[in-house]
């Protein structure tokens, strides 16, 4: 391509004398006639080269034009079908996680309530066992030291009492219910909480799943809350390492 090509372009876009007193239609006709006359005078090869250049420029422009219009870039309020599908999928996943978390939170409250009831019932059973032990000691004393005493009515009365104390229906139901609900909560922890957190339970005690951790164990470094620590004094609840001591943990 030589300088004559650009000369043609310059000539094609050169100012055309226009009669300012004529109307717009006349001006357009004059410009078109001038351009046509210039084209007629041009060398055919020069015209072919120029048209080829125009086509090349047009092709490059057409490739770049979509980026200017935002067709191939994400603008505010615009998104591709793929991005829309990803957002929809994420929204559905987040909603599912929220639903599961609500169910797990409900399960935690249920287990907490059952645990309190179970502990209260255990206290009752403990008192009953103590009373039964007292009755045994009392009867042994009567037999050993008062062999001439008629203890028929005493034995009858004690037998009536121990039948009441021996009823373990309530503690058995609570035990079975607490065991089942606790295993269900543990399933939530193992298959929901831990996978999401990558096994890291953050500041929540991994034993009770209710209180924040405030102690760490030496030498293994695992964390626990003070309340749960009282029930795990000798060995780490996770790795079973022997605990030398526990130290304050500040988060």
Backbone bond lengths (Angstrom), bond angles and torsions (degrees), N, CA, C in turn:
res aa  C-N    CA-C-N  psi(-1)  N-CA   C-N-CA  omega(-1)  CA-C   N-CA-C  phi
1 X - - - 1.461 - - 1.525 108.29 -
2 X 1.394 117.04 124.91 1.464 120.86 -177.30 1.522 111.23 -105.95
3 X 1.317 114.79 -177.30 1.465 119.78 -175.39 1.500 112.00 -66.59
4 X 1.344 117.13 -21.47 1.477 119.26 -177.79 1.521 111.59 -66.05
5 X 1.356 115.80 -28.84 1.479 119.09 178.30 1.510 110.89 -62.05
6 X 1.332 116.23 -49.21 1.453 119.94 178.81 1.519 111.52 -66.39
7 X 1.348 115.58 -30.29 1.458 118.73 176.46 1.516 110.17 -62.70
8 X 1.339 115.89 -38.75 1.461 119.46 178.66 1.522 110.63 -65.11
9 X 1.340 114.83 -43.41 1.477 118.26 179.44 1.514 109.83 -61.04
10 X 1.342 116.24 -44.24 1.463 119.60 179.76 1.514 110.42 -61.56
11 X 1.332 116.19 -41.52 1.460 119.15 -179.60 1.510 111.68 -67.24
12 X 1.356 114.81 -37.18 1.465 118.42 -178.80 1.499 112.63 -64.65
13 X 1.355 116.78 -29.00 1.467 120.64 -178.49 1.521 111.86 -108.68
14 X 1.336 116.99 16.56 1.465 120.59 179.23 1.512 109.58 -70.70
15 X 1.323 117.53 149.74 1.465 120.62 179.57 1.527 110.46 -57.60
16 X 1.302 115.66 137.16 1.463 122.38 179.35 1.513 108.06 -107.33
17 X 1.323 117.80 129.43 1.466 119.63 179.17 1.517 110.69 -58.43
18 X 1.321 115.22 128.84 1.461 120.15 -176.61 1.510 109.07 -126.97
19 X 1.300 114.44 133.97 1.464 120.29 176.79 1.506 108.40 -81.54
20 X 1.290 116.83 108.99 1.466 121.12 -175.94 1.509 112.63 -66.08
21 X 1.310 116.46 -13.81 1.453 118.63 179.83 1.522 112.15 -89.32
22 X 1.384 116.74 -7.53 1.473 119.87 179.22 1.516 109.40 -86.67
23 X 1.300 116.41 164.52 1.473 119.37 179.04 1.515 110.00 -81.59
24 X 1.355 116.91 174.61 1.468 122.44 -174.98 1.518 111.62 -63.65
25 X 1.294 117.51 -37.54 1.467 121.24 -179.49 1.513 110.70 -62.13
26 X 1.319 117.20 -41.30 1.454 121.81 179.09 1.528 109.81 -64.48
27 X 1.341 117.29 -40.49 1.459 121.55 -179.27 1.522 111.22 -62.60
28 X 1.318 116.98 -42.97 1.466 121.26 -179.75 1.517 110.76 -65.14
29 X 1.324 116.15 -41.36 1.473 119.79 179.93 1.523 111.11 -63.72
30 X 1.313 116.56 -41.59 1.460 120.39 -179.96 1.527 110.73 -63.40
31 X 1.380 116.48 -42.64 1.459 120.51 179.21 1.517 111.04 -63.79
32 X 1.322 116.84 -41.79 1.456 120.38 -179.22 1.532 111.42 -65.62
33 X 1.334 116.21 -40.64 1.466 120.31 178.92 1.523 110.41 -63.41
34 X 1.321 116.98 -41.50 1.464 121.01 -179.57 1.526 110.96 -63.08
35 X 1.356 115.83 -42.40 1.473 120.45 179.71 1.517 110.57 -65.03
36 X 1.333 116.20 -43.07 1.467 120.40 -179.72 1.520 111.11 -62.06
37 X 1.321 116.81 -41.26 1.459 120.97 178.90 1.522 111.29 -63.34
38 X 1.355 116.00 -39.87 1.456 119.86 178.91 1.524 111.33 -64.90
39 X 1.351 116.25 -39.81 1.460 120.82 -179.35 1.528 111.89 -66.08
40 X 1.326 115.93 -36.87 1.472 120.10 -179.08 1.519 110.05 -63.83
41 X 1.338 116.55 -35.76 1.454 120.53 -176.11 1.524 112.37 -78.59
42 X 1.334 118.78 -9.85 1.451 121.66 -175.26 1.523 111.65 -79.33
43 X 1.361 113.52 152.52 1.455 120.57 176.34 1.531 108.76 -71.62
44 X 1.352 119.85 134.76 1.477 122.92 -177.94 1.526 112.66 -54.79
45 X 1.312 118.65 -40.76 1.467 121.40 -179.80 1.517 111.08 -65.32
46 X 1.358 113.51 -39.00 1.471 118.61 177.93 1.505 110.37 -63.83
47 X 1.331 115.71 -40.04 1.472 119.00 177.89 1.521 111.11 -65.01
48 X 1.344 116.40 -40.90 1.457 120.07 -179.65 1.522 110.61 -63.38
49 X 1.341 116.71 -43.37 1.464 120.53 178.79 1.519 111.27 -62.90
50 X 1.322 114.44 -40.52 1.471 118.37 -179.31 1.521 111.44 -66.01
51 X 1.335 117.16 -43.35 1.474 120.55 178.51 1.526 110.86 -64.25
52 X 1.340 116.24 -36.31 1.469 119.46 177.54 1.526 110.57 -63.73
53 X 1.334 115.63 -40.92 1.461 120.14 177.85 1.522 110.92 -64.64
54 X 1.332 115.40 -41.59 1.473 119.44 178.51 1.521 110.49 -60.71
55 X 1.351 116.14 -42.42 1.466 119.95 179.26 1.521 111.90 -63.59
56 X 1.348 115.30 -39.91 1.463 120.40 179.34 1.515 111.14 -64.81
57 X 1.345 115.38 -43.72 1.466 119.43 178.41 1.522 110.48 -64.34
58 X 1.337 116.36 -40.50 1.468 120.60 -179.25 1.522 110.96 -63.21
59 X 1.356 116.36 -39.19 1.465 120.10 179.92 1.519 111.18 -64.61
60 X 1.354 115.52 -43.24 1.467 119.48 178.03 1.518 110.26 -63.96
61 X 1.339 116.52 -42.33 1.460 120.84 -179.89 1.524 110.90 -61.66
62 X 1.361 116.22 -42.43 1.463 120.17 -178.46 1.529 111.81 -64.62
63 X 1.351 116.72 -31.52 1.457 119.67 177.93 1.524 112.04 -72.67
64 X 1.317 116.47 -34.02 1.464 120.92 -177.91 1.522 112.63 -85.48
65 X 1.323 116.74 -24.62 1.452 121.39 -173.90 1.546 113.25 -57.80
66 X 1.357 118.88 -42.55 1.478 118.58 -179.53 1.521 113.59 -58.31
67 X 1.350 117.14 -33.01 1.462 118.99 179.60 1.522 110.97 -68.14
68 X 1.337 116.29 -36.32 1.461 120.14 178.24 1.521 109.87 -66.17
69 X 1.332 116.00 -38.24 1.465 120.62 -178.17 1.528 112.57 -79.61
70 X 1.348 117.04 -9.06 1.467 119.42 178.83 1.506 113.83 84.40
71 X 1.349 117.90 14.99 1.456 119.87 -178.45 1.526 110.40 -69.52
72 X 1.364 116.55 -37.71 1.455 120.97 -177.38 1.519 112.98 -103.11
73 X 1.293 118.16 14.31 1.468 120.23 177.12 1.517 108.64 -135.60
74 X 1.310 116.06 149.61 1.453 120.88 -178.18 1.520 109.85 -82.96
75 X 1.317 115.59 120.39 1.453 120.23 177.48 1.513 109.66 -108.11
76 X 1.308 116.23 168.72 1.461 120.86 178.92 1.523 108.57 -61.34
77 X 1.338 113.99 125.08 1.447 118.34 179.06 1.517 113.72 86.56
78 X 1.341 117.92 -3.32 1.450 121.56 -179.43 1.521 108.80 -122.44
79 X 1.329 117.40 143.11 1.442 121.10 177.78 1.517 110.02 -154.64
80 X 1.310 115.90 153.94 1.450 120.98 179.79 1.524 109.77 -77.27
81 X 1.327 115.97 168.06 1.459 120.32 178.11 1.525 110.74 -64.50
82 X 1.358 115.70 -37.76 1.460 119.53 179.53 1.520 111.67 -63.43
83 X 1.341 116.55 -44.92 1.460 120.79 179.54 1.522 110.56 -65.10
84 X 1.307 116.13 -39.69 1.467 120.19 178.37 1.520 110.41 -62.04
85 X 1.344 115.96 -42.34 1.463 119.79 179.51 1.519 111.15 -64.61
86 X 1.340 117.00 -40.41 1.466 121.21 178.39 1.521 110.40 -62.84
87 X 1.338 116.55 -44.21 1.463 120.41 179.67 1.527 111.03 -62.16
88 X 1.327 115.87 -41.69 1.465 120.44 179.28 1.523 110.34 -62.84
89 X 1.342 115.81 -43.32 1.460 120.26 179.86 1.526 111.31 -64.21
90 X 1.343 116.69 -43.56 1.458 120.74 178.46 1.522 111.59 -63.38
91 X 1.320 115.95 -41.00 1.465 119.87 178.90 1.528 110.67 -61.74
92 X 1.338 116.10 -42.85 1.463 119.72 179.41 1.526 110.75 -65.59
93 X 1.344 116.53 -39.88 1.465 120.71 179.26 1.522 111.32 -64.74
94 X 1.332 116.10 -44.84 1.472 120.88 179.22 1.522 110.53 -61.00
95 X 1.325 116.28 -41.48 1.459 120.33 179.56 1.528 110.70 -64.14
96 X 1.337 115.68 -39.78 1.468 120.01 178.34 1.525 110.50 -64.03
97 X 1.336 116.59 -42.87 1.462 121.23 178.74 1.530 110.20 -61.37
98 X 1.339 116.13 -42.52 1.463 120.15 178.33 1.521 111.03 -61.06
99 X 1.337 116.17 -43.61 1.464 120.34 -179.61 1.523 111.22 -63.09
100 X 1.340 116.05 -45.11 1.465 120.09 179.70 1.523 110.22 -63.77
101 X 1.337 116.44 -39.65 1.465 120.00 179.40 1.528 110.84 -62.86
102 X 1.324 116.68 -40.63 1.466 119.92 178.62 1.530 110.39 -63.38
103 X 1.329 116.53 -41.84 1.464 120.07 177.46 1.525 110.65 -63.73
104 X 1.329 116.57 -41.19 1.460 120.28 179.95 1.528 110.53 -66.28
105 X 1.336 116.90 -39.38 1.457 120.46 178.81 1.525 110.83 -63.84
106 X 1.337 115.60 -39.79 1.467 120.08 175.83 1.519 110.85 -63.48
107 X 1.326 115.49 -40.08 1.464 120.66 178.79 1.519 111.10 -64.92
108 X 1.330 117.00 -39.23 1.462 120.78 178.21 1.522 111.13 -61.40
109 X 1.333 116.23 -43.09 1.463 120.36 179.46 1.524 110.52 -65.21
110 X 1.328 115.98 -38.71 1.462 119.99 179.33 1.525 110.75 -63.97
111 X 1.343 116.05 -44.66 1.464 120.59 179.16 1.521 110.80 -64.78
112 X 1.332 116.65 -39.47 1.463 120.66 179.54 1.527 110.63 -62.24
113 X 1.331 116.20 -43.20 1.471 120.64 178.68 1.526 111.09 -64.13
114 X 1.338 116.02 -45.50 1.465 120.34 179.69 1.528 111.22 -64.38
115 X 1.320 116.00 -36.29 1.466 119.76 179.68 1.524 110.99 -63.39
116 X 1.331 116.08 -42.10 1.469 120.05 178.64 1.524 110.39 -65.70
117 X 1.348 116.22 -43.07 1.461 119.68 178.91 1.530 111.40 -63.80
118 X 1.327 114.09 -41.06 1.473 119.51 -179.28 1.529 110.80 -64.83
119 X 1.332 116.68 -42.08 1.463 120.43 178.81 1.523 111.18 -64.55
120 X 1.334 116.24 -40.64 1.464 119.60 177.57 1.529 111.25 -63.22
121 X 1.337 114.97 -40.47 1.464 118.93 179.63 1.529 110.64 -68.55
122 X 1.324 115.95 -35.43 1.468 119.63 176.75 1.525 110.86 -63.92
123 X 1.328 115.26 -38.66 1.469 119.03 176.91 1.525 110.36 -62.22
124 X 1.333 115.69 -39.76 1.464 120.42 178.26 1.525 111.13 -64.26
125 X 1.329 115.64 -44.39 1.466 120.32 178.78 1.529 110.25 -63.02
126 X 1.312 115.14 -40.18 1.476 119.00 178.74 1.532 110.57 -60.70
127 X 1.319 116.62 -42.96 1.467 120.09 177.98 1.530 110.89 -64.77
128 X 1.313 116.25 -39.45 1.464 120.15 179.07 1.522 111.37 -64.37
129 X 1.335 115.58 -41.70 1.465 119.43 178.04 1.524 109.90 -62.42
130 X 1.320 115.91 -38.91 1.465 119.77 178.07 1.529 111.03 -63.58
131 X 1.339 115.80 -40.01 1.468 119.75 178.59 1.525 110.68 -66.24
132 X 1.313 116.77 -41.62 1.465 119.98 178.90 1.523 110.85 -62.52
133 X 1.327 115.26 -38.47 1.474 119.41 177.02 1.527 110.31 -63.79
134 X 1.326 115.86 -40.49 1.468 120.08 178.35 1.528 110.77 -63.10
135 X 1.330 116.63 -41.18 1.473 120.45 178.49 1.524 110.65 -62.46
136 X 1.337 116.21 -41.20 1.464 119.78 179.29 1.525 110.11 -62.10
137 X 1.324 116.62 -46.36 1.471 120.96 179.79 1.527 110.19 -62.80
138 X 1.336 115.65 -41.11 1.476 119.90 -178.84 1.522 111.13 -64.04
139 X 1.332 116.97 -44.73 1.464 120.46 179.92 1.527 111.03 -65.93
140 X 1.322 116.85 -38.42 1.475 119.88 177.92 1.522 111.03 -62.51
141 X 1.327 116.14 -38.51 1.466 120.03 178.30 1.512 110.28 -66.40
142 X 1.348 117.37 -42.38 1.462 121.01 179.17 1.523 111.14 -60.49
143 X 1.334 114.98 -42.32 1.465 118.95 -178.83 1.528 111.38 -68.11
144 X 1.307 115.81 -39.74 1.468 119.78 -174.62 1.526 112.93 -77.25
145 X 1.320 117.73 -37.01 1.456 120.10 -170.73 1.524 114.44 -112.63
146 X 1.315 117.81 -11.44 1.474 119.73 -177.71 1.516 108.62 -133.89
147 X 1.339 116.13 61.75 1.458 119.92 -177.71 1.522 112.39 -70.39
148 X 1.330 117.04 -18.72 1.456 120.58 179.48 1.530 112.48 -92.02
149 X 1.340 116.69 1.03 1.464 120.79 -176.76 1.517 109.89 -91.30
150 X 1.332 116.00 135.34 1.467 120.13 175.40 1.532 108.79 -80.85
151 X 1.316 114.95 111.13 1.477 119.82 -176.15 1.532 111.77 -108.32
152 X 1.314 115.59 19.09 1.472 119.59 -177.27 1.522 111.45 -58.18
153 X 1.324 115.42 -50.53 1.479 118.82 -178.23 1.530 111.43 -67.15
154 X 1.341 114.27 -34.89 1.475 117.94 178.87 1.527 110.26 -64.03
155 X 1.315 115.88 -45.24 1.471 120.86 179.86 1.522 110.25 -63.70
156 X 1.343 115.29 -40.79 1.458 119.35 179.50 1.527 111.16 -61.37
157 X 1.336 115.46 -43.39 1.461 119.68 179.83 1.523 112.26 -65.84
158 X 1.330 115.26 -41.57 1.475 119.37 179.69 1.534 110.70 -65.34
159 X 1.357 115.08 -39.58 1.461 118.97 179.58 1.522 110.82 -61.30
160 X 1.313 117.69 -39.84 1.473 120.77 178.31 1.528 110.75 -62.97
161 X 1.331 115.00 -41.10 1.479 119.60 -179.44 1.523 111.55 -66.39
162 X 1.347 116.39 -44.67 1.463 118.53 -174.68 1.524 112.23 -69.05
163 X 1.339 116.60 -26.07 1.467 118.68 175.32 1.531 110.32 -63.51
164 X 1.328 114.16 -37.35 1.469 118.26 177.44 1.530 110.98 -69.77
165 X 1.338 115.30 -41.16 1.459 119.40 -178.33 1.524 112.67 -70.87
166 X 1.323 116.40 -24.89 1.462 119.93 -175.97 1.529 113.54 -82.29
167 X 1.315 116.83 -5.48 1.464 120.04 -180.00 1.543 109.29 -70.85
168 X 1.326 116.53 108.69 1.459 121.16 -177.85 1.531 113.03 -106.97
169 X 1.339 115.94 18.54 1.470 120.29 -177.25 1.520 111.27 -60.47
170 X 1.331 115.60 -45.94 1.458 120.37 -176.22 1.530 111.85 -64.04
171 X 1.327 116.76 -48.11 1.463 120.30 -178.67 1.521 111.31 -65.76
172 X 1.337 116.89 -34.35 1.467 120.10 179.58 1.525 110.97 -67.83
173 X 1.336 116.76 -43.11 1.468 120.50 179.05 1.524 111.00 -63.92
174 X 1.342 115.34 -43.08 1.463 118.86 179.30 1.528 111.37 -65.87
175 X 1.319 115.76 -39.63 1.467 120.07 179.44 1.529 111.02 -61.26
176 X 1.327 116.57 -47.90 1.470 121.10 -178.87 1.526 111.24 -65.58
177 X 1.335 115.78 -41.48 1.463 119.86 -179.27 1.526 111.00 -66.90
178 X 1.325 115.85 -43.81 1.467 120.30 179.84 1.526 110.94 -64.28
179 X 1.312 116.94 -40.05 1.465 121.49 179.66 1.526 110.86 -63.48
180 X 1.327 116.66 -43.09 1.465 120.66 -178.92 1.525 111.31 -67.55
181 X 1.343 116.44 -49.09 1.468 120.18 -177.37 1.533 111.40 -66.25
182 X 1.317 116.80 -34.34 1.465 119.97 177.80 1.525 111.05 -67.13
183 X 1.319 116.69 -40.20 1.470 119.74 178.26 1.522 110.89 -65.31
184 X 1.329 116.75 -34.71 1.464 120.48 177.30 1.524 110.88 -67.63
185 X 1.332 116.74 -41.47 1.459 120.66 176.81 1.524 110.65 -63.73
186 X 1.318 116.39 -40.56 1.460 120.29 178.89 1.525 111.20 -62.97
187 X 1.324 116.03 -33.44 1.472 120.19 177.23 1.524 109.97 -64.92
188 X 1.337 116.88 -42.11 1.467 120.78 175.46 1.529 110.59 -57.53
189 X 1.324 115.27 -44.26 1.467 119.73 -177.21 1.523 111.39 -64.95
190 X 1.331 115.98 -46.59 1.460 120.65 -175.21 1.524 112.56 -71.90
191 X 1.333 117.42 -37.02 1.465 120.57 -172.01 1.522 114.08 -108.43
192 X 1.332 117.10 0.74 1.468 119.64 178.31 1.526 111.53 -128.12
193 X 1.332 115.78 -59.16 1.464 119.71 -175.06 1.523 111.71 -68.38
194 X 1.316 117.17 -51.76 1.464 120.32 -176.36 1.529 113.28 -63.86
195 X 1.343 119.84 -43.57 1.475 118.13 177.03 1.521 113.11 -61.22
196 X 1.341 117.36 -38.11 1.466 120.22 179.75 1.523 110.36 -67.17
197 X 1.317 116.09 -41.94 1.464 120.06 -178.05 1.519 113.13 -88.13
198 X 1.324 117.17 4.93 1.455 119.88 -179.20 1.519 112.45 64.58
199 X 1.334 116.32 29.02 1.460 120.38 -179.20 1.511 113.07 85.72
200 X 1.323 117.14 -6.64 1.464 120.60 179.63 1.520 108.85 -97.18
201 X 1.302 117.02 116.76 1.452 120.67 -175.41 1.528 112.48 -88.29
202 X 1.342 116.58 7.62 1.458 119.89 176.36 1.513 111.25 66.47
203 X 1.323 117.33 -134.29 1.462 121.42 -177.57 1.521 112.14 -93.86
204 X 1.321 118.28 0.86 1.456 121.30 -179.39 1.516 109.98 -88.03
205 X 1.308 115.98 132.88 1.462 120.87 179.19 1.523 109.31 -60.91
206 X 1.313 117.27 126.92 1.465 121.21 -176.71 1.517 112.61 -78.62
207 X 1.342 117.16 -4.93 1.450 119.78 177.53 1.532 111.18 -89.42
208 X 1.321 115.79 -56.56 1.468 119.58 -177.54 1.520 113.08 -91.70
209 X 1.355 117.31 -20.02 1.463 122.84 -178.89 1.532 111.84 57.66
210 X 1.322 117.71 27.14 1.456 121.23 -177.85 1.525 111.90 -129.58
211 X 1.324 116.58 -44.99 1.456 120.64 -176.56 1.526 110.92 -100.04
212 X 1.340 115.42 160.67 1.463 120.24 176.84 1.521 109.92 -82.75
213 X 1.334 116.10 147.36 1.462 119.93 178.79 1.530 109.72 -71.01
214 X 1.313 115.76 143.22 1.465 120.23 177.03 1.530 112.55 -142.24
215 X 1.352 116.12 9.63 1.460 120.89 176.43 1.531 108.63 -138.09
216 X 1.336 116.05 148.77 1.463 119.77 169.69 1.519 108.58 -127.24
217 X 1.328 115.57 152.14 1.451 121.55 -172.20 1.525 110.98 -98.42
218 X 1.317 115.30 140.10 1.460 122.84 179.13 1.541 107.57 -107.07
219 X 1.333 121.37 124.05 1.472 125.04 17.12 1.532 115.23 -104.08
220 X 1.346 119.12 -3.62 1.474 119.91 -170.09 1.521 112.77 -74.11
221 X 1.361 118.26 -28.17 1.459 121.02 176.39 1.514 115.42 88.40
222 X 1.328 118.34 -0.62 1.458 119.33 178.61 1.536 110.52 -67.00
223 X 1.348 115.21 150.40 1.463 120.41 -174.96 1.521 111.09 -105.58
224 X 1.331 114.89 156.50 1.461 121.40 -176.73 1.520 108.26 -162.65
225 X 1.329 117.55 160.24 1.464 120.61 174.44 1.532 109.20 -88.75
226 X 1.309 116.39 159.36 1.470 121.05 -175.36 1.523 112.20 -60.41
227 X 1.339 116.57 -39.01 1.462 120.44 -177.33 1.525 111.43 -63.38
228 X 1.345 115.91 -45.89 1.464 119.22 179.84 1.522 111.08 -69.76
229 X 1.325 116.36 -28.65 1.460 119.96 179.59 1.524 111.04 -62.48
230 X 1.326 116.29 -32.64 1.459 119.99 -179.40 1.531 111.25 -61.40
231 X 1.349 115.27 -26.31 1.456 119.79 -179.11 1.525 112.09 -93.66
232 X 1.326 117.40 -4.11 1.474 122.11 -179.19 1.526 109.47 -133.14
233 X 1.293 117.22 65.10 1.467 120.62 -172.13 1.526 113.80 -81.19
234 X 1.315 117.59 -30.38 1.461 119.77 -170.03 1.524 114.53 -96.06
235 X 1.342 117.35 -38.50 1.468 119.75 -176.55 1.528 110.11 -135.32
236 X 1.334 114.99 153.75 1.465 120.91 -179.98 1.517 109.41 -63.80
237 X 1.319 116.16 134.43 1.458 121.89 -177.73 1.523 112.34 -69.81
238 X 1.345 118.24 -14.33 1.468 121.66 -178.19 1.522 111.24 -101.33
239 X 1.337 116.45 -56.72 1.471 119.92 -173.96 1.519 113.35 -103.24
240 X 1.334 117.65 -4.51 1.464 123.34 178.92 1.522 113.80 67.46
241 X 1.333 116.71 14.77 1.466 119.38 176.55 1.525 109.99 -68.09
242 X 1.312 115.17 146.88 1.463 118.94 177.69 1.529 109.21 -67.50
243 X 1.336 116.54 131.88 1.459 121.77 -177.54 1.522 109.93 -88.20
244 X 1.310 116.07 120.00 1.464 120.63 174.25 1.529 109.42 -76.64
245 X 1.336 115.04 -48.38 1.455 121.64 176.66 1.528 108.77 -165.95
246 X 1.326 115.79 162.23 1.468 121.16 173.15 1.520 108.29 -110.35
247 X 1.328 115.95 147.28 1.463 119.95 -176.47 1.526 110.32 -126.68
248 X 1.323 117.45 154.21 1.479 120.51 179.88 1.524 111.23 -59.89
249 X 1.329 115.31 142.67 1.460 121.43 178.61 1.518 108.23 -120.29
250 X 1.325 117.37 124.88 1.461 122.52 -177.14 1.525 109.20 -113.52
251 X 1.338 116.71 120.64 1.470 122.06 -179.47 1.517 110.14 -116.01
